[in-house]
């Protein structure tokens, strides 16, 4: 790939048609034993988040919420920043507001849950649930209220966003009462049983600029928050601290001091030892870059941060069995940083994004098993941006109501049910190689498989960290361990590649229209859905085994679903 400058200082990456020097790879053999269970299949992928809460109930946002809520048999959770920020609800990049808390002339609290309710109503009506991020600081409570609303844009310094909403409260008791009233209102509106199924997480990335206070002040805020949540609903689940990459010494130190506070620190509210902690959250981000004119993903970087977080939690025996939510789990750190300005982010519209996600999904699960911790969720921080150009290089799941290829990897994962079963591939790099070196030495042709009631699902990918073309790989898949006496199975072969489940390719072939006609829009909508590679077909079973052969392009993903 090469970086080019075009009109209006737009930066993009263009994949050049390179001639591959290597011969067509030999056939890769993937073997699945549907009778060899390796553990339950937990839909940890069903968590999503974004900065701008007011996009939730806008037309494209509401459409996307509905689509995401439909990807999994288990509830899909949504996390968003700015749920307590003061303002009129007008969104902007990395900004949103609800005006949930203001004060009258005498300094008395005034609560208004109308916008918050509108957001949560959208989730619940679609069948989803909130992972409630408790933040940020209302203007009337901030110790430094001015300036309050930022005017950040992708070409500005990121730290300009850290304004009055990022500061500690001037009155911790008022903050605690705000949280108490919020939880109580939620119970009254949605019912105890519903709210018991939510997660309540304090703040976002308090180890960096999102928290303009000391670690000790965050701990104090947590004490008041957890106390308020539990007073309103003792069975509610509260946790944190949602810190940044645990492989960073500063972030690791913040996470450890928070966990130690919850275990043995002096509680600022009760005066007793410790604080309630029902789950632990942290973030893990990769670091894509442009190398020799091509995008190179940072798979190893992200996995190392995931692993570092698991190891920190595992080092506390009394916390080891608490659920872990990696509440931002992404290839890099800024969803609103368009590839027009940050060329390393040009992976976002392409099949590099979903194939990278597939690799990270498998190995994030495997690392949790290795470290003996309880993984609850891996949250993709990507949603949609209203009023932005089509396919403008933001980290999103859809653009102007058109689904991007990455959304289909979650649809694939949602078709997997039951138990994980043994899968081996002679084209797999393996976890330790990827942790050490990423996917650089050669492609990783690997997968995951599940077996449920009357079905088996096998996901297989052809992934490399480099966005360089390569010949497709012939794959021979052998699925054994099927029930005795079974003679035929119905095989559905879903595919994500340049030609399937890929609205971006279709949009480029249309000439990249920014004002597509109704006919073009309908075609783009259809192209964004998860697509079959071929018609479903009944396939013979011989001695409990099915053999399937197909060609898999670089950065392509196949999902084979067998039912009977």
PEHULIN-V150772 format. One record per pair of residues at least 24 apart in sequence whose C-alpha atoms are under 6 Angstrom apart, sorted by sequence separation. I is the first residue (numbers start at 1). J is the second residue. D is the distance in whole Angstrom. If there is no record, write none. Layout:
i={I/I}
j={J/J}
d={D/D}
This chain:
i={503/142/439/502/503/143/439/501/502/53/142/143/501/137/141/142/421/501/47/49/51/136/141/420/421/501/46/47/48/49/50/51/420/501/49/419/419/418/416/418/417/207/54/200/201/205/494/495/102/199/200/201/202/204/205/239/245/494/495/201/205/239/242/243/244/245/493/494/196/238/239/240/241/242/243/493/237/239/240/416/52/54/51/52/53/279/281/283/52/166/207/279/280/281/282/283/285/492/166/167/279/281/283/284/285/286/287/491/166/281/283/285/286/491/285/346/348/490/176/180/184/220/490/176/179/180/183/295/329/489/329/489/77/84/85/323/324/325/328/329/488/76/77/78/79/83/84/86/176/180/323/324/325/326/327/328/354/488/75/77/78/79/82/85/86/320/321/323/328/353/487/488/77/82/84/290/339/487/289/338/354/288/338/69/247/336/69/246/335/497/66/245/335/496/247/496/246/482/495/56/246/481/495/480/494/480/494/479/493/131/132/134/479/493/130/131/132/133/134/135/478/492/132/133/134/478/492/133/477/491/477/491/476/490/476/489/490/475/489/475/489/474/475/474/473/473/472/472/472/462/463/462/462/461/461/405/460/460/459/459/458/458/457/457/456/456/455/455/454/454/408/402/404/403/300/300/300/299/297/296/296/295/295/154/355/352/351/2/1/1/12/11/10/11/12/48/50/44/47/48/49/50/44/45/48/49/50/44/71/60/72/71/41/41/40/41/39/40/39/38/37/38/37/36/36/34/33/32/32/31/31/30/30/29/29/28/34/29/31/35/24/27/28/29/30/31/32/33/34/25/27/29/33}
j={527/167/464/527/528/169/465/527/528/80/169/170/528/165/169/170/449/529/76/78/80/165/170/449/450/530/76/77/78/79/80/81/450/531/80/450/451/451/450/452/452/243/91/237/238/242/531/532/140/237/238/239/240/242/243/277/283/532/533/240/244/278/281/282/283/284/532/533/236/278/279/280/281/282/283/533/278/280/281/457/94/96/94/95/96/322/324/326/96/210/251/323/324/325/326/327/329/536/211/212/324/326/328/329/330/331/332/536/212/327/329/331/332/537/332/393/395/537/224/228/232/268/538/225/228/229/232/344/378/538/379/539/128/135/136/374/375/376/379/380/539/128/129/130/131/135/136/138/228/232/375/376/377/378/379/380/406/540/128/130/131/132/135/138/139/373/374/376/381/406/540/541/131/136/138/344/393/541/344/393/409/344/394/127/305/394/128/305/394/556/126/305/395/556/308/557/308/544/557/119/309/544/558/544/558/545/559/545/559/198/199/201/546/560/198/199/200/201/202/203/546/560/201/202/203/547/561/203/547/561/548/562/548/562/549/562/563/549/563/550/564/550/551/551/551/552/552/553/554/554/555/555/556/556/557/502/557/558/558/559/559/560/560/561/561/562/562/563/563/564/530/525/528/528/434/435/438/438/465/465/466/466/467/337/555/555/555/293/293/294/340/340/340/341/343/379/381/376/379/380/381/382/377/378/381/382/383/378/411/401/414/414/418/419/419/420/419/420/420/420/420/421/421/421/422/421/422/422/423/423/424/424/425/425/426/427/451/475/477/481/471/474/475/476/477/478/479/480/481/473/475/477/481}
d={5/6/5/6/5/6/5/6/5/6/5/5/5/5/5/6/6/6/6/5/6/6/6/6/5/5/5/5/5/4/5/5/4/5/5/5/5/5/6/4/5/6/6/6/6/5/6/6/6/5/5/5/6/5/4/5/5/4/6/5/6/6/5/5/5/5/6/5/5/5/5/5/6/4/6/6/5/6/5/6/6/6/5/5/6/5/6/5/5/5/6/5/5/5/5/6/6/5/5/5/6/5/5/5/5/4/5/6/6/6/6/5/5/5/5/6/6/6/5/5/5/6/4/6/6/6/6/6/6/5/5/5/6/5/6/5/5/5/5/5/5/5/5/5/5/6/5/5/6/6/6/5/5/5/5/6/4/4/6/5/5/6/6/5/6/6/6/5/6/6/6/5/6/5/6/5/5/5/5/5/6/6/5/6/5/6/5/5/6/5/5/5/5/6/5/5/6/5/6/6/5/6/5/6/6/4/5/5/6/6/6/6/5/5/6/5/5/5/5/5/6/6/6/6/5/5/5/6/6/6/5/5/6/5/4/6/5/6/6/5/5/6/6/4/5/5/5/4/6/5/5/5/6/6/4/5/6/5/6/4/6/5/6/4/6/5/5/4/6/6/6/5/6/5/6/5/4/6/5/5/4/6/5/5/6/6/6/4/5/4/6/4/5/6/6/5/5/6/4/5/5/6/4/5/6/6/6/6/5/5/5/5/6/5/4/5/6/6/5/5/6/5/4/5/6/6/5/6/4/6/5/6/4/6/6/6/6/6/6/5/6/5/5/5/5/5/5/5/5/6/6/6/5}
